[in-house]
Amino acid sequence: MVRTAQLLYAQREPAPTRPAATVLLLRDTPQGIEVLMTRRSMTASFAPGAYVFPGGGIDVADAAAHAQSTRRAGQSDLHLTQAIAAIRESFEELGVLLARHADGRHITTEDIAALDRKAPFGAQCKERGLLLAGEDVFTLAHWVTDRDLPRRFDVPFLVARMPEGQTPVADETEQFEPSWVRPAEALARHEAGTFFMIFPTLRTLERLAQYANAEAVLTACAHEKPLWISCPRAGLLGGQDARYMEHDSPYGELALTSPDGQIVHSLDWQCQHPVPLLKNVMRLTAPNPGMMTGPGTNSYIVGTDGTGYIVIDPGPDNEAHIRRLFDATGGRIKAIVCTHSHPDHSPGARPLQALCAHRPPVLGLPSADTARADSHFAPDRPLLNQELIRLVHQAEKHTLKVIFTPGHAANHVCLVLVEDGLLFSGDHILNGSTTIINPPDGEMNAYLDSLDRLTCACNAHEIDFILPAHGHVLGEAPQAIAQLRAHRLKREAKVEAAMQAMPDGTTNDWVALAYDDTDPRLWPIALRSLQAHVDRIEALRRVA
């Protein structure tokens, strides 16, 4: 758990959320699924001029109208209230009514014309014996408005078929220009600047575009749970606001640097200046971007002017990068720690040490005999498992705990910043890709065992964030590790299936089957991890 005192910005309470509901009305066409959208008033207090799905706030009367609606056996009271609110809003805004007569007959345009959109909705339907079609409205997604916005909503995005024989007519007060549009078309028009939409609408249409017809959407929603839940976060990219969902790679970094949602953190990758993540943690990315390094190798600086600093992974032997590390610390470096000996992590240690007046020790584990020739590393002192490396000045303290994590490399270690629940994962856990396990120095059993060790560390130290050697900060650390482990075992199952399908094959034969979801240009790299999986599978077979 990050100490509040280490946060970079003064925190503020985000605006409270208001309950609302919106509905995607779908129809099938020969060209594919279409969804009904409408343009909001240019004077609307929220998203003026944006194309949206009909919807609005939930009224007290919506919860009181359960007896006037059909419902599914698994439909909760809350979901029924939300469905009724969406039905009411689609009627008031577009004149579309999901309802039937008591005898089961579908309502007609004449029935709708007899209703007053501005009069109490439930009372009118009850008076005419209309039964709302709550059972036909399903939950697609659940959005909570971004923390930085002054008006916030807690809103399910619901989905239903458009009733046959009805024609949408906008109220010309809140909504204008009802339009049937294919998701891909709406996204293209938005990109062209002719169909403005806000972030949740865009992301919802991206998901909707994956479905062939309305039935496929409704079937996916039949389990009564939203397909996704999101409260987006925003940062700065190219000087402009950029928003992200939980599965997007920058999300965890935004949660760390501005947990209450202020748009203050730049996400642009650059190597000229250190990026503050907390008051006691900076990241400086080396100028070595590439297929294997992503935007570059992250060097981390832990500490303050008062305590002095520890540099984690000084990176390649790049003079400019090493000088920037020195300048960022004022040369007050107490120790240099290398998570492992690969050439983009450890070679900068000695040149950085040489710049310092009081030569700080270079710490880590020496490279094993199995290491590649370009990965030779000999620290001044080998680290001990569970060792504590402390920076202390008066009442200020920052403690790094060493955890041995072989797998990616035989001499790999991770570090926990104990007081703030941060995990410096080196190459063991990356953001945006999975690390390569390259035998013989890399070993899959050791890698999986190390993941389990890190899960235990997360529980023991309340670790929320992972700071990898490549890519942005990862949030939800225990879940990220669990997902990574599950991904590895899923890949291993595909490797084993390929081996069974082609028992006389080679790794070159198996890679096409086991990595059929990966760009073939990456198969030469994937072959390394495939071999690690093969070694583990064969070892398990021998034990069995």
C-alpha positions in Angstrom: 0.0 0.0 0.0 1.6 3.3 -1.1 2.1 5.8 1.7 0.0 8.9 1.1 3.0 11.0 2.0 4.8 9.7 -1.1 2.1 10.6 -3.6 3.2 13.4 -6.0 0.0 15.4 -6.0 -2.4 16.7 -3.4 -5.4 14.3 -3.4 -9.0 15.4 -3.8 -12.3 13.5 -3.5 -13.7 12.7 -7.0 -17.3 13.9 -7.6 -20.0 11.4 -6.4 -21.6 9.2 -9.0 -25.3 9.3 -9.9 -27.2 6.1 -10.9 -28.2 6.0 -14.6 -29.0 3.5 -17.3 -28.5 3.4 -21.1 -29.7 0.9 -23.7 -28.3 -0.2 -27.0 -31.2 -1.0 -29.3 -30.1 -3.5 -32.0 -31.4 -4.7 -35.3 -30.0 -7.1 -37.9 -29.4 -6.1 -41.5 -27.7 -7.9 -44.5 -24.7 -5.7 -43.9 -24.5 -6.7 -40.2 -25.7 -5.6 -36.8 -26.9 -2.0 -36.4 -27.4 0.0 -33.2 -29.7 3.0 -32.7 -27.8 6.2 -31.8 -28.9 9.8 -31.3 -27.2 13.2 -31.0 -27.3 15.0 -27.6 -28.3 18.6 -27.4 -25.5 21.1 -27.9 -26.5 22.7 -24.6 -26.5 19.4 -22.6 -24.6 19.6 -19.4 -22.9 16.3 -20.1 -21.3 15.4 -23.5 -23.0 18.1 -25.5 -23.3 17.2 -29.2 -22.1 13.7 -28.8 -23.8 10.7 -30.4 -25.0 8.4 -27.7 -27.3 5.5 -26.9 -30.7 6.6 -25.3 -30.6 6.7 -21.6 -30.5 8.9 -18.5 -30.9 9.0 -14.7 -32.7 6.3 -12.7 -35.9 7.6 -11.0 -37.4 6.4 -7.7 -40.5 5.5 -9.8 -38.4 3.0 -11.8 -37.8 0.9 -8.7 -41.5 1.1 -7.9 -42.6 -0.3 -11.3 -41.4 -3.9 -10.9 -44.9 -5.2 -10.9 -45.5 -3.6 -14.3 -42.7 -5.4 -16.0 -41.7 -8.9 -17.0 -38.5 -10.3 -15.6 -36.1 -13.2 -16.0 -35.7 -15.7 -13.3 -32.1 -14.6 -12.7 -32.7 -10.9 -13.1 -32.0 -9.1 -9.8 -34.1 -6.2 -8.5 -31.3 -3.8 -9.3 -31.0 -5.0 -12.9 -34.8 -4.9 -13.3 -34.8 -1.3 -12.0 -32.1 -0.4 -14.5 -34.0 -2.1 -17.3 -37.1 -0.2 -16.5 -35.2 3.1 -16.4 -33.7 2.3 -19.8 -37.1 1.5 -21.3 -38.5 4.7 -19.9 -35.6 6.8 -21.2 -35.8 5.3 -24.7 -39.5 6.1 -24.8 -39.1 9.7 -23.5 -36.2 10.5 -25.8 -36.9 8.5 -28.9 -40.5 7.3 -28.7 -39.4 3.7 -28.7 -41.3 1.5 -26.2 -40.3 -2.0 -25.1 -43.6 -3.2 -23.8 -46.6 -5.5 -24.6 -50.3 -5.6 -23.9 -51.4 -7.7 -21.0 -52.5 -10.4 -23.4 -49.0 -10.6 -25.0 -49.8 -8.5 -28.1 -47.0 -6.2 -29.3 -47.8 -2.5 -29.0 -48.4 -0.5 -32.2 -47.4 3.0 -33.3 -51.0 4.0 -32.4 -50.5 2.8 -28.8 -47.3 4.9 -28.6 -49.0 7.9 -30.1 -51.6 7.8 -27.3 -48.9 8.2 -24.7 -47.5 11.6 -23.5 -43.7 11.5 -23.4 -43.7 14.3 -20.8 -46.3 12.7 -18.5 -45.5 10.2 -15.7 -44.4 7.1 -17.6 -45.4 4.3 -15.2 -48.9 5.6 -14.5 -49.6 5.9 -18.3 -48.5 2.3 -19.0 -50.5 1.0 -16.0 -53.6 2.9 -17.1 -53.5 1.3 -20.6 -52.6 -2.2 -19.3 -49.1 -2.2 -20.9 -46.5 -4.6 -19.5 -42.9 -3.4 -19.8 -40.5 -5.9 -21.4 -37.9 -5.9 -18.7 -37.0 -9.6 -19.4 -35.9 -8.6 -22.9 -33.3 -6.1 -21.6 -29.8 -7.6 -20.8 -26.7 -6.1 -19.2 -23.8 -5.7 -21.7 -21.4 -3.6 -19.7 -21.0 -1.4 -16.6 -19.3 1.9 -16.8 -18.4 4.4 -14.0 -17.5 7.9 -15.2 -13.9 8.8 -15.0 -12.7 10.2 -11.7 -11.5 13.5 -13.2 -14.9 14.6 -14.5 -17.2 17.0 -12.6 -20.4 15.1 -13.5 -20.1 11.3 -12.9 -22.5 8.5 -13.4 -22.7 4.8 -12.4 -24.3 3.4 -15.5 -25.0 -0.1 -16.9 -25.0 -0.3 -20.7 -28.0 -2.5 -21.5 -28.9 -4.2 -24.7 -32.2 -5.2 -26.3 -33.7 -5.9 -29.8 -35.5 -3.0 -31.4 -39.2 -3.6 -31.3 -40.6 -4.5 -34.7 -42.9 -1.9 -36.4 -41.6 1.1 -34.4 -39.8 4.1 -35.7 -37.6 6.3 -33.5 -38.6 10.0 -33.3 -36.3 12.2 -31.3 -37.8 14.5 -28.7 -35.9 17.4 -30.2 -35.1 18.7 -26.7 -32.5 16.3 -25.3 -31.9 14.1 -28.3 -31.7 14.8 -32.1 -31.1 12.9 -35.3 -31.8 9.3 -34.4 -29.5 7.1 -36.6 -29.1 3.4 -37.3 -25.4 2.7 -37.7 -23.1 -0.3 -37.9 -20.5 -0.1 -35.1 -17.6 -0.1 -37.5 -19.2 2.7 -39.5 -19.8 4.8 -36.4 -16.1 4.3 -35.4 -14.9 5.3 -38.9 -17.1 8.4 -38.9 -15.8 9.4 -35.5 -12.2 9.0 -36.7 -13.1 11.3 -39.7 -14.5 13.9 -37.3 -18.1 13.7 -38.4 -19.6 11.6 -35.6 -18.4 12.7 -32.2 -18.6 10.1 -29.4 -17.2 9.9 -25.9 -14.8 7.3 -24.6 -17.3 4.7 -23.2 -19.4 4.8 -26.4 -16.3 4.3 -28.5 -15.1 1.3 -26.5 -18.5 -0.2 -26.4 -18.9 0.0 -30.1 -15.4 -1.6 -30.6 -16.6 -4.6 -28.6 -20.0 -4.7 -30.3 -18.4 -4.8 -33.7 -17.1 -8.3 -32.9 -20.6 -9.8 -33.0 -22.3 -11.0 -36.2 -25.9 -10.4 -35.1 -28.1 -9.3 -32.3 -28.7 -12.9 -31.1 -25.0 -13.4 -30.6 -24.9 -10.3 -28.4 -27.9 -11.3 -26.3 -26.5 -14.8 -25.9 -23.2 -13.4 -24.6 -25.1 -11.4 -22.0 -27.4 -14.2 -20.9 -25.4 -15.0 -17.7 -26.7 -11.8 -16.0 -23.2 -10.3 -15.5 -21.7 -7.4 -17.5 -19.1 -8.5 -20.1 -16.8 -5.8 -18.6 -16.7 -3.3 -15.8 -14.7 -0.1 -16.2 -13.9 3.2 -14.6 -11.5 4.7 -17.0 -8.4 6.8 -16.1 -6.9 9.7 -18.0 -3.3 10.8 -18.6 -1.5 13.1 -21.0 -0.2 11.8 -24.3 1.3 14.2 -26.7 0.0 17.0 -24.4 -3.6 15.8 -24.9 -6.0 13.9 -22.6 -5.9 10.2 -23.3 -8.2 7.7 -21.6 -7.7 4.1 -20.8 -9.6 1.1 -19.5 -8.3 -1.4 -16.9 -6.8 -3.8 -19.5 -4.8 -1.0 -21.2 -1.1 -0.9 -20.4 -1.0 2.7 -19.0 -3.9 2.1 -16.5 -1.8 0.9 -13.6 0.6 3.7 -13.9 -2.2 6.3 -13.8 -3.6 4.6 -10.7 -0.2 4.9 -9.0 0.6 8.4 -9.9 -2.8 10.0 -9.6 -5.2 7.6 -7.8 -8.0 10.2 -7.5 -8.0 10.7 -11.3 -6.3 14.1 -11.8 -5.0 14.4 -15.3 -1.4 15.3 -14.4 0.8 12.4 -15.5 2.5 12.2 -18.9 2.6 8.8 -20.6 5.0 9.8 -23.5 8.0 7.6 -23.7 11.3 9.5 -23.7 14.8 9.0 -22.4 15.9 12.6 -21.7 14.5 13.1 -18.3 13.5 10.9 -15.3 9.8 10.4 -14.8 8.6 10.9 -11.2 6.2 8.0 -10.2 6.2 8.8 -6.4 8.2 11.3 -4.3 10.7 8.5 -3.7 10.6 6.7 -7.0 11.7 7.8 -10.4 12.0 6.0 -13.8 14.6 6.8 -16.4 14.2 4.8 -19.6 17.3 3.9 -21.6 17.5 4.9 -25.3 17.5 1.3 -26.5 14.0 0.7 -27.8 13.4 -2.4 -29.9 11.5 -5.6 -30.4 13.0 -7.2 -27.3 13.1 -4.0 -25.1 9.8 -2.2 -26.1 10.2 1.5 -25.4 13.6 0.8 -23.7 15.0 -0.6 -20.5 13.6 1.1 -17.4 16.1 2.1 -14.7 14.5 3.0 -11.4 15.8 5.4 -8.8 14.6 4.9 -5.3 15.1 7.3 -2.4 15.3 11.1 -1.8 17.9 13.8 -1.4 17.7 13.1 2.3 18.3 9.4 2.3 20.4 9.1 -0.9 19.4 6.8 -3.7 19.5 3.2 -4.9 19.6 2.7 -8.7 17.9 -0.5 -10.0 19.0 -1.8 -13.4 21.3 0.9 -14.6 20.8 -0.5 -18.1 23.2 -0.8 -21.1 26.6 0.8 -21.2 25.2 4.1 -22.7 27.2 7.1 -21.7 24.3 9.6 -22.0 21.9 7.4 -20.0 24.5 6.8 -17.3 25.1 10.5 -17.0 21.4 11.2 -16.7 21.2 8.6 -13.9 24.1 10.4 -12.1 22.6 13.8 -12.6 19.1 12.7 -11.4 20.6 11.5 -8.1 23.2 14.3 -7.8 25.7 11.4 -7.5 24.3 10.5 -4.0 24.0 6.8 -4.9 24.2 4.4 -2.0 23.9 1.2 -4.0 23.4 -0.1 -7.6 21.3 -3.2 -7.9 21.0 -5.3 -11.1 18.0 -7.6 -11.3 20.0 -9.9 -13.6 22.9 -9.9 -16.0 21.4 -9.4 -19.4 23.1 -6.8 -21.6 20.3 -4.2 -21.4 20.3 -4.3 -17.5 23.7 -4.7 -15.9 26.5 -3.2 -18.1 25.8 0.3 -17.0 26.6 -0.5 -13.4 30.4 -0.1 -13.5 30.4 3.2 -15.5 27.8 4.6 -13.1 29.8 3.5 -10.1 32.9 5.1 -11.5 31.2 8.5 -11.7 30.4 8.6 -8.0 32.9 10.0 -5.5 32.0 7.4 -2.9 31.9 4.3 -5.1 28.5 2.6 -4.3 28.6 -1.2 -4.2 27.2 -3.0 -7.3 24.8 -5.7 -6.0 23.1 -8.6 -7.6 23.8 -12.3 -8.2 26.7 -13.4 -10.4 25.9 -14.8 -13.7 25.6 -18.6 -13.8 27.7 -20.9 -16.0 24.7 -21.2 -18.3 24.6 -17.5 -19.1 25.3 -16.2 -22.6 28.7 -14.7 -23.3 27.1 -11.2 -23.4 25.5 -11.7 -20.0 28.6 -12.1 -17.8 28.1 -10.2 -14.5 30.1 -10.2 -11.3 28.7 -8.0 -8.5 30.8 -6.5 -5.7 28.8 -8.5 -3.3 26.2 -11.2 -4.0 22.7 -10.5 -2.6 21.1 -12.8 -0.1 17.5 -14.0 -0.5 15.2 -11.9 1.7 18.0 -9.4 2.3 16.9 -5.9 3.3 18.6 -2.9 1.7 17.8 0.2 3.7 17.9 3.9 3.0 17.4 5.9 6.3 17.6 9.6 7.2 16.1 10.6 10.5 12.4 9.5 10.3 12.5 8.8 6.6 13.0 5.2 5.5 12.9 3.2 2.3 13.5 -0.5 2.4 14.1 -2.8 -0.5 13.6 -6.5 0.1 15.4 -9.0 -2.2 13.5 -12.0 -3.6 15.3 -14.6 -5.6 13.3 -15.2 -8.8 15.2 -17.5 -11.3 13.4 -18.4 -14.5 14.0 -15.7 -17.0 17.7 -15.9 -16.0 19.3 -18.1 -13.4 20.5 -15.0 -11.5 17.3 -13.0 -11.6 16.1 -11.2 -8.5 13.1 -9.0 -7.8 12.9 -6.2 -5.2 10.0 -5.1 -3.0 9.8 -1.5 -1.7 8.4 -2.6 1.6 6.9 0.7 2.9 5.0 1.4 -0.3 4.1 -2.1 -1.5 5.9 -1.8 -4.9 7.4 -4.7 -6.7 10.4 -4.1 -9.1 10.1 -7.1 -11.3 13.0 -6.7 -13.7 12.3 -8.9 -16.7 10.3 -11.5 -14.7 7.1 -9.6 -15.3 6.7 -7.2 -18.2 3.9 -4.8 -19.3 2.7 -5.5 -22.9 4.4 -8.8 -23.5 5.5 -12.0 -21.8 9.2 -12.5 -21.0 11.3 -14.9 -22.9 12.5 -18.1 -21.1 15.6 -19.1 -22.9 17.2 -22.4 -21.8 19.6 -23.3 -20.4 19.9 -20.1 -18.3 16.2 -19.7 -18.4 14.0 -22.5 -17.0 10.2 -22.8 -17.0 9.7 -24.6 -13.7 11.9 -22.1 -11.9 9.9 -19.3 -13.6 6.5 -20.6 -12.5 7.8 -21.2 -9.0 9.1 -17.7 -8.8 5.7 -16.3 -9.8 4.3 -18.2 -6.9 6.9 -16.7 -4.7 5.9 -13.2 -5.9 2.3 -13.9 -5.2 3.2 -14.7 -1.6 5.2 -11.4 -1.4 2.1 -9.5 -2.7 0.1 -10.9 0.1 2.7 -10.4 2.8 3.5 -6.8 1.8 0.2 -5.6 0.4 1.7 -5.0 -3.1 -0.6 -3.2 -5.4 1.8 -2.2 -8.2 4.5 -3.9 -10.3 7.3 -1.7 -11.8 8.7 -3.7 -14.8 12.0 -3.3 -16.6 10.0 -2.7 -19.8 6.7 -0.9 -20.1 4.4 1.1 -17.9 3.6 0.3 -14.2 1.2 -2.6 -13.7 -1.7 -2.3 -11.2 -3.7 -5.0 -9.4 -0.4 -6.9 -8.8 -1.8 -10.2 -7.5 -4.3 -10.4 -10.4 -1.6 -9.6 -12.9 0.6 -12.4 -11.6 -2.3 -14.8 -11.6 -3.2 -13.9 -15.2 0.4 -14.3 -16.3 0.7 -17.7 -14.7 -2.6 -18.8 -16.3 -1.3 -17.5 -19.7 1.9 -19.5 -19.4 0.0 -22.7 -18.5 -2.4 -22.2 -21.4 0.5 -21.8 -23.8 2.1 -24.9 -22.3 -1.1 -26.8 -23.0 -0.9 -25.7 -26.7 2.7 -26.8 -26.8 1.8 -30.2 -25.4 -1.1 -30.6 -27.9 1.3 -29.7 -30.7 3.8 -32.4 -29.5 1.0 -35.0 -29.4 -0.2 -34.0 -32.8 3.3 -34.3 -34.3 5.2 -36.7 -32.1 8.1 -36.9 -34.6 8.2 -33.2 -35.1 10.7 -30.6 -34.0 10.3 -27.3 -32.2 10.2 -25.6 -35.6 7.2 -27.8 -36.5 5.5 -27.3 -33.2 5.8 -23.5 -33.0 3.3 -23.0 -35.8 0.6 -24.8 -33.8 1.5 -23.6 -30.3 1.9 -20.0 -31.4 -0.8 -19.8 -34.1 -2.1 -16.6 -32.4 1.3 -14.9 -32.7 2.8 -13.0 -35.6 5.0 -15.6 -37.5 7.8 -13.0 -37.6 8.0 -13.5 -33.8 8.3 -17.3 -34.0 12.1 -17.3 -34.0 11.9 -15.6 -30.6 9.0 -17.7 -29.4 11.1 -20.9 -30.1 13.1 -20.1 -27.0 10.2 -20.2 -24.6 8.7 -23.1 -26.6 11.9 -25.1 -25.8 11.5 -24.2 -22.1 8.0 -25.5 -22.2 9.1 -28.7 -24.0 11.8 -29.2 -21.3 9.3 -28.9 -18.5 6.7 -31.1 -20.2 9.3 -33.9 -20.8 10.5 -33.5 -17.1 6.9 -33.9 -15.9 6.5 -37.0 -18.1 9.6 -38.6 -16.6 8.3 -38.0 -13.1 4.9 -39.4 -14.0 
